[in-house]
Amino acid sequence: MVKKIFILRMYLLTQIKYDQRTILQKYFVVPMKIEGIGFGKAILFNEHFVVYGVPAIVSAIGKYTVAKATPYEKPELNLEDNRQATPRYKEDKKDQQLDSIRRIIEKMEIDFSNGGVNVELAGNLYCASGIGASAASCVAMARTLSNYYGLDLTDDQINDIAFEGEKGYHGTPSGIDNTASTYGGLIWFEKKQENIMEKISLANPIEIVIGNTGKVADTTKAVAGVRERKEANPDKYQTIFNRAENIAYLAKQAFHDEDYHEIGKLMTENHKLLQQIEVSSRELDFLVRLSKEYGAYGAKLTGGGLGGNIIALTPGRNLQEEVANAIEKEGFQTVKTQIGVRRDGDLE
């Protein structure tokens, strides 16, 4: 009987407007909990370059953030952040997170006058710089609030809301992180007045290793630094950006050909370009070299740089395990996951 009441309650609460919820909550005693997820991501090609319209390739990974919404007695959004994270990550991002949540609430035009909502963040995505933790939380929060308030938003609308939330973290985000987090899969992305997004077909997800430097990076600072150096050295940077664009097209073809060795080679070259625009670090370079020494097809920093993570292409469980073990023996944390995951069955 309790199960039937719960199912009826959940159905009703997804069919009505949010200002009627408090009436139902008085008559149904089973606690309500509604969830939404957002993928973590790995940028395979052209972070930073993408800000200036250079094509990038990004993928959702098998790790994700879950947001769970339940009623809250005060007329506000109360956040419980229970995600696992790199030391100091959540503390250092606190002000940015609050700004992000404010932006999401305003974008969704949520009114708490008839009752608040408690949002718990959890899931198996370990929060660190470079794997889309902020975007995953924005997407997950937008999805759970949409479900909780019966808004029935489309993926495109969720993506727009998450992009607004990302501004709280990154100032002027490219939109690539929230796009991967929302839609899943492998994505060709170009930042334009109307962003260009194209799914790249992948027969099966591919194993990767993410190596964490343990350093929390400030993406806003990294992006600003690239802009300053680009303005000071326009000719040098234009040459680098031209090669980055060429690499993106070569990588796209390599994915179509399922040529993983070529993809890995291009990833390593892309890392060298990121070194040239000064967004790598000693720890990132070390993990890239180490991954290659132990058989990774290619490796590069992923995300904003200056810390955070590297991604190593390691097709097959055995190679993935070998590279991960090598990184862990040096005292760094790893995540073993896949790229190309989709919402229809590839979640870990």
Buried (B, 14 or more C-beta within 10 A) or exposed (E): EEEEEBEEBBEBBBEBEBEBBEEBBEEBEEEBBBBBBBBBBBBBBBBBBBBBBBBBBBBBBBBBBBBBBBBBEEEEBEBEBEBEBBEEBBEBBEEBBEBBBEBBBEBBEBEBEEBBBBBBBBBBBBBBBBBBBBBBBBBBBBBBBBBBBBBEBEBEBBBBBBBBBBBBBBEEBBBBBBBBBBBBBBBBBBBEEEBEBEEBEBEEBBBBBBBBBBBBBBBBEBBEBBBEBBEEEEEEBEEBBEBBBBBBEBBBEBBEEBBBEBBBBBBBBBBBBBBBBEBBBEBBBBBBEBBBEBBBBBBBBBBBBBBBBBBBBBBEEEBBBBBBEBBEEEEBBBBBBBBBBBBEEBBE
